[in-house]
Amino acid sequence: GRSYAIFYIEDYTGTREFRLYGKDHESMIKYIAKDKILLIKCRTQAQFRGKDSPQGDYEIRLKNMMFLGNAKDEFITDFHIGLSIDDMNGELRKELFKKLKHHKGKARLYLDIEFHYEGKREVLNMFSKKVQVDPSVELTDWLRNNGFSYHFDKKIKM
């Protein structure tokens, strides 16, 4: 027979039963375990129970799952660090690049360098061909504590 799974997902609003069959079962069964924290993509669709069933009933269908801890690597594609050329000095520059080397990852690194030219604020956006980073909490805390701004570019598809 076909493989299947019946399981429950619990969140702050309650518990819900789900069933997986066939290809959905094959692709998502690795995520079904007690006390795992998941990121789940779902869709709602009209529920079909036969021609005599009432209209307006909907069901939630699972489309994809992943462990929440892996979501950052999956979704963050670019990491921008903003820095002012006026505030940059040799020591801070060395410390920044030491931190970036320590936090190697998959996100492309962009440096958004702010400077003033003819009384106007300008920003030069540069990206690194060699350095990719992991925008971890440790790195973002260090950046914030040292006066750098940062933001992420992300892909939404799951």
C-alpha positions as CSV (number, residue, x, y, z in Angstrom):
1,G,0.0,0.0,0.0
2,R,0.9,3.7,-0.1
3,S,2.9,5.1,2.7
4,Y,1.2,7.8,4.8
5,A,1.5,9.7,8.1
6,I,-1.0,11.2,10.5
7,F,0.5,13.8,12.8
8,Y,-0.4,16.9,14.8
9,I,1.0,20.4,14.7
10,E,0.6,22.5,17.8
11,D,1.1,26.3,18.1
12,Y,-0.2,29.0,20.4
13,T,-3.7,28.8,19.0
14,G,-4.2,25.1,19.3
15,T,-3.6,21.7,17.7
16,R,-4.4,20.5,14.2
17,E,-4.3,17.1,12.6
18,F,-2.6,16.6,9.2
19,R,-2.2,13.7,6.9
20,L,0.5,13.1,4.3
21,Y,0.3,10.7,1.4
22,G,2.5,9.7,-1.5
23,K,5.1,12.3,-2.7
24,D,4.1,14.7,0.1
25,H,4.9,11.9,2.6
26,E,8.2,11.2,1.0
27,S,9.3,14.9,1.0
28,M,8.1,15.9,4.4
29,I,8.3,12.9,6.7
30,K,11.8,13.8,7.8
31,Y,10.3,16.9,9.6
32,I,7.7,15.0,11.6
33,A,9.2,14.5,15.0
34,K,8.2,15.5,18.5
35,D,9.2,19.0,19.7
36,K,10.8,20.1,16.4
37,I,10.4,23.8,15.5
38,L,9.3,24.1,11.8
39,L,8.6,26.7,9.2
40,I,5.6,25.5,7.3
41,K,4.1,26.8,4.0
42,C,0.4,26.0,3.6
43,R,-2.5,26.9,1.4
44,T,-6.2,26.9,1.9
45,Q,-8.4,25.3,-0.7
46,A,-12.1,24.4,-1.0
47,Q,-12.7,21.0,0.5
48,F,-14.3,18.5,-1.8
49,R,-16.5,15.8,-0.1
50,G,-18.9,15.0,-2.9
51,K,-21.7,16.7,-4.8
52,D,-24.0,16.7,-1.8
53,S,-21.6,18.3,0.7
54,P,-22.1,21.9,1.8
55,Q,-20.2,24.6,-0.1
56,G,-17.8,26.9,1.7
57,D,-15.8,24.3,3.6
58,Y,-12.1,24.8,3.4
59,E,-9.0,22.8,4.3
60,I,-5.4,23.6,5.0
61,R,-2.9,21.8,2.7
62,L,0.8,21.6,3.5
63,K,3.0,22.7,0.7
64,N,6.5,22.6,2.2
65,M,8.3,22.3,5.5
66,M,11.8,23.1,6.8
67,F,13.5,23.3,10.2
68,L,13.3,26.8,11.4
69,G,17.0,26.8,12.2
70,N,17.7,26.3,8.5
71,A,15.4,29.1,7.3
72,K,18.0,31.9,7.5
73,D,20.4,30.1,5.1
74,E,17.5,29.4,2.8
75,F,16.0,32.9,2.6
76,I,18.7,35.5,3.2
77,T,20.6,35.9,-0.1
78,D,22.3,39.3,0.4
79,F,23.7,41.0,3.5
80,H,24.3,44.8,3.4
81,I,26.5,46.6,5.9
82,G,26.2,50.3,6.0
83,L,29.2,52.3,7.1
84,S,30.2,56.0,7.1
85,I,33.6,56.7,5.6
86,D,33.9,59.6,8.1
87,D,33.6,57.2,11.0
88,M,35.9,54.5,9.6
89,N,39.4,54.1,10.9
90,G,42.1,51.5,10.5
91,E,41.4,49.7,13.7
92,L,37.7,49.4,13.1
93,R,38.2,48.3,9.5
94,K,40.6,45.5,10.6
95,E,38.1,44.4,13.3
96,L,35.2,44.4,10.8
97,F,37.1,42.3,8.3
98,K,38.2,39.9,11.1
99,K,34.5,39.5,12.1
100,L,33.4,38.9,8.5
101,K,36.1,36.2,8.0
102,H,34.9,34.5,11.2
103,H,31.3,34.5,10.0
104,K,31.6,32.8,6.7
105,G,28.3,31.8,5.1
106,K,26.2,31.8,2.0
107,A,24.9,35.4,1.9
108,R,26.5,37.8,-0.6
109,L,28.2,40.7,1.2
110,Y,27.5,44.3,0.1
111,L,29.2,47.3,1.7
112,D,27.1,50.5,1.5
113,I,29.6,53.2,2.0
114,E,28.2,56.6,2.9
115,F,30.1,59.8,2.2
116,H,29.5,63.5,1.6
117,Y,30.2,65.1,-1.7
118,E,29.5,68.7,-2.4
119,G,27.3,69.0,0.6
120,K,25.2,66.0,-0.4
121,R,25.0,62.6,1.3
122,E,26.0,59.9,-1.3
123,V,26.1,56.1,-0.9
124,L,28.4,53.8,-2.9
125,N,27.2,50.2,-3.0
126,M,30.0,47.7,-3.4
127,F,29.8,43.9,-3.3
128,S,32.5,41.3,-2.5
129,K,33.3,38.6,-5.0
130,K,35.3,36.7,-2.4
131,V,33.5,37.1,0.9
132,Q,30.2,35.5,1.7
133,V,28.8,35.8,5.3
134,D,26.5,34.2,7.8
135,P,24.4,37.1,9.2
136,S,24.3,35.5,12.7
137,V,23.0,37.2,15.8
138,E,26.6,37.5,17.1
139,L,27.6,39.3,13.9
140,T,24.6,41.6,13.8
141,D,24.9,42.5,17.5
142,W,28.6,43.4,17.0
143,L,27.7,45.6,13.9
144,R,25.0,47.4,15.8
145,N,27.2,47.9,18.9
146,N,29.9,49.4,16.7
147,G,27.7,51.9,14.9
148,F,27.1,50.0,11.6
149,S,23.8,49.6,10.0
150,Y,22.7,46.5,8.2
151,H,19.9,44.9,6.3
152,F,19.1,41.7,4.4
153,D,17.8,41.0,1.0
154,K,15.7,37.8,1.0
155,K,14.0,35.5,-1.4
156,I,10.5,34.6,-0.4
157,K,9.8,31.3,-2.2
158,M,9.9,28.2,-0.2
